[in-house]
Amino acid sequence: MEMDDMRVLVTYATVHGSTAEIARAIALTLCRTGIDDVDVLPASEVQDVRPYDSVVAGSAVYGGRWRKEAVGFLERFGLELFHRDVWLFQSGPLGHSAQYIVRALPVNVGVFAEYLRVKGAATFGGKLDGMKGGPVGKFLARAGFGGDYRDFEEIRLWAEEIARAVGMRVVMSRNSNGRLSRAGVRR
Ligand SMILES: Cc1cc2nc3c(=O)[nH]c(=O)nc-3n(C[C@H](O)[C@H](O)[C@H](O)COP(=O)(O)O)c2cc1C
């Protein structure tokens, strides 16, 4: 690995897996823009953030809170994160206007956001499988909130903003099949 290789960590906390899929989608977009090395790890499994230039950290929202593994990640690595570029995301809102919901970060996460001077924070719609999630999940499903409200186009655009911010030039090109695809080169 060359000295100036760029490394980005995407880390997440999930219960039912849908936030992990968002994290992987973010990581895939970052890779496609040409970032050399993108790791995706559950928040509880991160041993060290020092190898990374930038960190994207997110959590599913349950009962208005981030999962404790994600909060624990911010607590464990606060000082190292202070010296890195950090982006935060959360996934939760359900229902057909989920992508329009502007949800503030939970208070205990917001304090990290303020003092880490995070570069950006995003809220993405969530996914609810009515058969999971205990009594509240079943209530939500019966009330009509079951389904997948994640918008992967929105997620990709957000990840491209991150790529631009770390110095990648995100360009659009057409594949041989005529579909638009994005690629990036280091500026
Ligand atoms: C018991 C329960 C509580 C929830 N509480 C919230 C909440 O307070 N705010 C919110 O935006 N979404 C809430 N949700 C929706 C979840 O955040 C959403 O289903 C999310 O996509 C789950 O992510 P995961 O699959 O990574 O666990 C809740 C879901 C369940 C089942």
The ligand as a MOL file (V3000), in Angstrom:
LIG
                    3D

  0  0  0     0  0            999 V3000
M  V30 BEGIN CTAB
M  V30 COUNTS 31 33 0 0 0
M  V30 BEGIN ATOM
M  V30 1 C -39.2640 -1.3260 18.4160 0
M  V30 2 C -38.9270 -0.3270 17.3550 0
M  V30 3 C -38.6970 0.9880 17.7030 0
M  V30 4 C -38.3660 1.9380 16.7320 0
M  V30 5 N -38.1680 3.2340 17.0930 0
M  V30 6 C -37.8690 4.1500 16.1420 0
M  V30 7 C -37.6750 5.5060 16.4790 0
M  V30 8 O -37.7550 5.9150 17.6360 0
M  V30 9 N -37.3800 6.3750 15.4920 0
M  V30 10 C -37.2710 6.0020 14.1950 0
M  V30 11 O -37.0220 6.8370 13.3310 0
M  V30 12 N -37.4360 4.6970 13.8420 0
M  V30 13 C -37.7280 3.7870 14.7800 0
M  V30 14 N -37.9070 2.4800 14.4290 0
M  V30 15 C -37.6810 2.0640 13.0390 0
M  V30 16 C -36.3090 1.4360 12.8730 0
M  V30 17 O -35.3160 2.3880 13.1420 0
M  V30 18 C -36.1690 0.9180 11.4460 0
M  V30 19 O -36.9630 -0.2440 11.3450 0
M  V30 20 C -34.7190 0.6350 11.0680 0
M  V30 21 O -34.6070 0.5270 9.6690 0
M  V30 22 C -34.1900 -0.6350 11.7310 0
M  V30 23 O -32.8500 -0.7900 11.3650 0
M  V30 24 P -32.1000 -2.2000 11.4560 0
M  V30 25 O -32.7650 -3.1240 10.4530 0
M  V30 26 O -30.7100 -1.8800 11.0610 0
M  V30 27 O -32.2070 -2.7060 12.8540 0
M  V30 28 C -38.2420 1.5380 15.3850 0
M  V30 29 C -38.4700 0.1840 15.0500 0
M  V30 30 C -38.8050 -0.7400 16.0020 0
M  V30 31 C -39.0270 -2.1540 15.5960 0
M  V30 END ATOM
M  V30 BEGIN BOND
M  V30 1 1 1 2
M  V30 2 1 2 3
M  V30 3 2 2 30
M  V30 4 2 3 4
M  V30 5 1 4 5
M  V30 6 1 4 28
M  V30 7 2 5 6
M  V30 8 1 6 7
M  V30 9 1 6 13
M  V30 10 2 7 8
M  V30 11 1 7 9
M  V30 12 1 9 10
M  V30 13 2 10 11
M  V30 14 1 10 12
M  V30 15 2 12 13
M  V30 16 1 13 14
M  V30 17 1 14 15
M  V30 18 1 14 28
M  V30 19 1 15 16
M  V30 20 1 16 17
M  V30 21 1 16 18
M  V30 22 1 18 19
M  V30 23 1 18 20
M  V30 24 1 20 21
M  V30 25 1 20 22
M  V30 26 1 22 23
M  V30 27 1 23 24
M  V30 28 2 24 25
M  V30 29 1 24 26
M  V30 30 1 24 27
M  V30 31 2 28 29
M  V30 32 1 29 30
M  V30 33 1 30 31
M  V30 END BOND
M  V30 END CTAB
M  END
